[in-house]
Amino acid sequence: MQPSFSPLFPLSVESIWSLDPQSFVELLDSNVFMQKNRNVHFYTPNFTCTKNSSIDAPQETFPSISITGTKCALKCKHCKGHLLNTMYPATTPDDLFKLCCKLQQDHQAVGCLISGGCLPNGTVPLKPFITTIAKIRHKLNFTVFIHTGLIDIETATLLKQTDAADAILIDIIGSQEIINNIYQLNATVQDYAKTLEILQRTKLNFVPHITVGLNNGVLDGEYNALQMISKTKPSAIVIIALTPISKTDMEKTRPPQPYDIARVIATARTIMPKTPIILGCMRPKNRQCTTTTATTDVLALKAGVNAIAFPDRATINYAKTHGWITTFSPYCCAKIGHVLSSCGE
């Protein structure tokens, strides 16, 4: 699949990927990827697994919930189900509704992220919960995001018919090696392309996520994933990065370099110039590039992101002193698709 030229940038994707790290960072410094409207939205939801003490986020305003508790059939090498331990468990529809009511009453929750472990086929068992999720969204006036695995047409249609979610969050993998060897899943890259097509066909709002460096910290399949996404119309795209987790097979894996994360962001900005792009919450925090003192967050700003989840104080100060107009929100960063639409950006 050959990279194509974007009419808005004097660069090909091929040139972005072929530059050595120092030359690429110098390219970022030229501001070629920055949008004319230099607004950046900072998101600070209270996800237990990503609390950041440098930001004063309201407590429990946007919690994450697992409908499978701590159970996941895949046990991916980079996670082993440990992330599920950081979520509220709610393994029945009744438990899910009661939990959301309690979170709203006790902690002034304004919404939630609903996720869970995968079945052996890469799906999350959502169907028994969809009617209840719709009830939570409409009766409690929650903003609801659902993080699914691979999805079938029946589940997607039911989500659309019940108006259960503000957006569907979906990890998109462009490398067969990662699917088989990291996720340990018997699926194909084409299955992820099919999931995107189903979400597009059912007219659900969806926000694809791409994890940079999943193949042991090196780039593999990220551009292919972006190409698949570019054939659809997502509400936004979230770029995250491998973050080694203790007691997993990849706990000692070196994370991707900040310039490689920025390289994926710059590619997304080039081939999808009008799509909101977010640097998501799962990433090694405060990591500096080996070729410069710039951090991941600062390079992401230069690469053209519209939003950053859990920025540190230094990033906020950098944005304010270099001409960005900043806003803050306690919601999940996937909400940016609705924010930019309402603002006309």
C-alpha positions in Angstrom: 0.0 0.0 0.0 1.8 3.2 -1.2 1.6 6.4 0.8 -0.3 9.3 -0.8 0.2 13.0 -0.9 -2.1 15.2 1.1 -3.3 18.4 -0.6 -2.8 20.4 2.6 0.9 19.5 3.2 4.0 19.6 1.0 5.0 16.1 2.2 4.3 12.6 1.4 3.7 10.1 4.2 6.7 8.2 2.9 8.9 11.2 3.6 7.5 11.5 7.2 8.4 7.9 7.9 11.8 7.9 6.2 13.3 10.9 8.1 15.8 10.2 10.8 14.7 11.2 14.3 16.6 14.5 14.4 15.4 15.5 11.0 11.8 14.6 11.9 11.9 16.6 15.1 13.3 19.6 13.1 10.4 19.1 10.7 8.0 19.3 13.6 9.6 22.5 14.7 8.7 24.1 11.3 5.1 24.0 12.4 4.0 22.3 9.1 1.5 20.0 10.9 -0.1 22.6 13.1 -3.6 23.7 12.3 -4.4 27.4 11.8 -6.9 27.2 14.7 -4.5 26.5 17.6 -7.0 25.3 20.2 -6.0 22.4 22.3 -8.4 20.6 24.6 -7.1 18.9 27.8 -9.0 16.0 29.3 -8.8 14.8 32.8 -11.3 12.0 33.5 -11.0 10.1 36.7 -9.9 6.8 35.2 -8.3 4.9 38.1 -5.5 3.6 36.0 -4.4 7.0 34.7 -4.7 9.4 37.6 -2.3 12.3 37.4 -1.5 14.2 40.5 -0.4 17.3 38.5 -4.0 17.9 37.5 -6.8 18.7 39.9 -9.5 16.5 38.3 -12.9 16.1 40.1 -13.0 12.7 41.8 -14.9 9.9 40.1 -16.7 12.1 37.6 -16.0 9.8 34.7 -15.1 6.3 36.0 -14.4 3.2 33.9 -16.4 0.1 34.4 -15.7 -3.5 33.4 -18.8 -5.7 32.6 -16.6 -8.8 32.8 -15.0 -7.9 36.1 -11.4 -9.1 36.0 -12.0 -11.8 33.4 -10.5 -11.7 29.9 -9.9 -14.8 27.7 -7.1 -13.3 25.7 -4.5 -12.4 28.3 -2.6 -10.2 25.9 1.1 -10.1 26.5 1.1 -6.3 27.2 -1.8 -6.4 29.6 -2.6 -9.9 31.0 -5.9 -8.5 32.2 -4.3 -6.2 34.7 -6.0 -3.1 33.4 -9.3 -4.6 34.3 -8.3 -4.5 38.0 -8.3 -0.7 37.8 -12.0 -0.6 36.8 -15.2 -0.8 38.7 -16.7 -4.3 38.2 -20.3 -4.7 37.2 -21.0 -8.2 35.8 -24.8 -8.0 35.5 -27.0 -5.4 33.9 -28.7 -4.8 37.3 -25.3 -4.3 39.0 -24.2 -1.9 36.2 -27.3 0.3 36.7 -27.0 0.4 40.5 -23.3 1.2 40.3 -23.9 4.2 37.9 -26.7 5.5 40.2 -24.4 5.3 43.2 -21.5 7.0 41.3 -23.9 9.8 40.3 -25.3 10.2 43.8 -22.1 9.9 45.8 -19.4 11.3 43.4 -21.4 13.5 41.0 -20.5 11.3 38.0 -21.3 12.8 34.7 -20.7 9.7 32.6 -18.6 6.6 32.3 -16.5 4.4 30.1 -17.9 0.9 29.8 -15.4 -1.8 28.8 -14.5 -5.3 29.7 -12.3 -8.3 28.9 -12.6 -10.1 25.6 -14.0 -13.5 24.7 -11.7 -15.8 22.7 -13.0 -14.4 19.4 -12.0 -10.8 20.3 -15.5 -9.5 21.1 -16.7 -8.0 24.4 -19.9 -9.6 25.6 -22.1 -6.5 25.4 -25.4 -7.7 24.1 -27.0 -8.5 27.5 -26.0 -5.1 28.8 -27.1 -2.8 25.9 -30.6 -2.1 27.0 -29.4 -1.2 30.5 -26.6 1.0 29.0 -29.2 2.9 27.0 -31.2 3.3 30.2 -28.1 4.7 32.0 -27.4 7.1 29.2 -30.9 8.5 29.0 -32.4 8.2 32.5 -29.2 9.3 34.3 -28.2 11.7 31.6 -24.8 10.1 31.4 -22.3 10.6 28.7 -21.5 7.0 27.8 -18.5 5.6 25.8 -18.3 1.9 25.1 -14.9 0.4 24.4 -15.6 -2.7 22.3 -13.4 -5.4 20.8 -14.3 -6.7 17.4 -18.0 -6.1 16.8 -20.7 -7.9 14.7 -23.5 -6.3 12.8 -26.2 -7.5 15.3 -24.4 -5.9 18.2 -23.8 -2.7 16.3 -27.4 -2.5 15.1 -28.7 -2.9 18.6 -26.4 -0.2 19.9 -27.7 2.1 17.2 -31.4 1.2 17.7 -31.2 1.8 21.5 -29.1 5.0 21.2 -26.9 3.4 23.9 -23.6 5.3 23.4 -22.3 8.7 22.7 -19.4 6.9 20.9 -17.9 3.5 20.3 -14.2 3.2 21.1 -12.3 0.5 19.2 -8.7 -0.5 19.0 -7.5 -0.9 15.4 -4.5 -3.2 14.7 -2.8 -3.1 11.4 -0.2 -5.8 12.0 -1.0 -9.5 11.7 2.0 -10.3 13.9 0.6 -8.2 16.7 -2.8 -9.8 16.5 -1.4 -13.3 16.6 1.6 -12.9 18.9 0.8 -10.0 21.2 -3.0 -10.2 21.5 -2.8 -14.0 21.0 -6.0 -13.7 19.0 -7.2 -15.9 16.1 -8.3 -13.0 13.9 -7.0 -11.0 10.9 -6.3 -7.4 10.0 -9.3 -7.7 7.7 -11.5 -8.4 10.7 -10.6 -5.0 12.1 -11.3 -3.4 8.7 -14.7 -5.2 8.8 -15.4 -3.8 12.3 -14.7 -0.3 11.0 -17.0 -0.9 8.0 -19.8 -2.2 10.3 -19.6 0.9 12.6 -19.6 3.1 9.5 -22.6 1.3 8.0 -24.7 1.4 11.2 -23.9 5.2 11.5 -22.6 4.9 15.0 -20.2 7.6 16.2 -16.9 5.8 16.6 -13.4 6.7 17.8 -10.6 4.3 16.7 -7.6 3.9 18.9 -4.1 3.1 17.7 -1.5 1.8 20.1 2.0 2.8 19.0 4.8 0.3 19.6 2.8 -2.7 20.5 5.3 -4.9 18.7 7.8 -4.8 21.5 8.2 -1.0 21.3 8.9 -0.7 17.5 6.6 0.6 14.8 4.6 -2.1 13.1 1.2 -1.7 11.4 0.4 1.8 12.7 0.4 3.3 9.2 -1.7 0.4 7.9 -4.2 1.0 10.7 -4.4 4.7 9.8 -5.0 3.8 6.1 -7.9 1.5 7.1 -9.4 4.2 9.3 -9.0 6.9 6.6 -11.5 4.9 4.4 -14.2 5.7 7.0 -15.4 8.8 8.9 -14.6 8.5 12.6 -15.6 11.2 15.1 -12.0 11.3 16.2 -8.8 9.3 16.4 -7.0 8.5 19.6 -3.2 7.7 19.5 -1.9 5.9 22.6 1.4 4.1 23.2 2.7 0.9 24.7 3.1 1.4 28.4 4.9 -1.5 30.1 2.8 -3.0 33.0 4.3 -4.9 35.9 3.8 -8.7 36.0 3.1 -8.9 32.2 5.2 -10.5 29.5 6.2 -7.1 28.3 7.0 -5.4 31.6 10.6 -4.8 30.6 9.9 -3.8 27.0 11.2 -0.4 26.0 8.3 1.9 25.1 8.3 3.6 21.7 10.3 6.9 21.4 8.3 10.2 21.7 9.3 11.0 18.1 7.8 7.7 16.9 4.5 8.5 18.6 4.6 12.0 17.0 5.4 10.3 13.7 2.1 8.4 13.8 0.3 11.6 14.9 1.8 13.6 12.0 0.8 10.8 9.6 -2.7 10.9 10.8 -2.9 14.7 10.5 -1.5 14.4 7.0 -3.9 11.8 5.6 -6.9 13.0 7.6 -6.5 16.7 8.0 -10.0 17.5 9.2 -10.3 14.6 11.8 -9.8 15.5 15.4 -6.7 13.7 16.7 -6.0 13.0 20.4 -3.0 11.9 22.4 -4.8 9.5 24.7 -4.2 8.6 28.4 -2.3 5.3 27.9 1.2 6.4 27.2 4.5 6.6 29.1 4.2 9.9 31.0 6.8 12.7 30.9 9.2 10.8 28.7 11.7 12.8 26.8 12.9 12.2 23.2 16.5 10.9 22.9 17.3 13.6 20.3 15.8 16.6 22.1 14.5 17.8 25.5 11.0 17.8 24.2 8.5 15.4 25.7 5.9 13.2 24.1 3.2 15.7 24.8 5.1 18.7 23.3 6.0 16.8 20.2 2.3 15.7 19.9 1.3 19.4 19.9 3.8 20.1 17.1 2.5 17.1 15.2 -1.0 18.5 15.1 -3.1 17.0 17.9 -6.4 18.7 18.9 -6.4 17.2 22.4 -4.3 15.6 25.1 -5.5 13.4 27.9 -3.8 14.0 31.3 -1.2 16.6 30.3 1.4 17.5 32.9 1.9 21.0 34.2 4.9 21.5 31.9 2.8 20.7 28.8 0.0 23.0 29.9 2.5 25.8 30.5 4.2 25.1 27.1 0.9 25.3 25.3 -0.1 28.6 27.0 3.2 30.3 26.4 3.4 29.2 22.7 0.1 30.5 21.5 -2.4 27.6 22.1 -5.8 28.4 23.4 -6.5 25.8 26.1 -9.7 24.3 27.5 -10.2 21.7 30.2 -12.8 18.9 30.6 -13.4 16.1 33.1 -14.8 13.9 30.4 -13.1 11.1 28.4 -11.1 12.6 25.6 -13.3 10.8 23.0 -15.9 13.5 23.6 -13.8 15.9 21.5 -15.6 14.8 18.3 -18.8 16.3 19.7 -17.0 19.3 21.1 -15.4 20.3 17.8 -18.6 19.7 15.9 -20.6 22.0 18.2 -17.8 24.7 18.1 -17.6 24.5 14.3 -13.9 23.7 14.3 
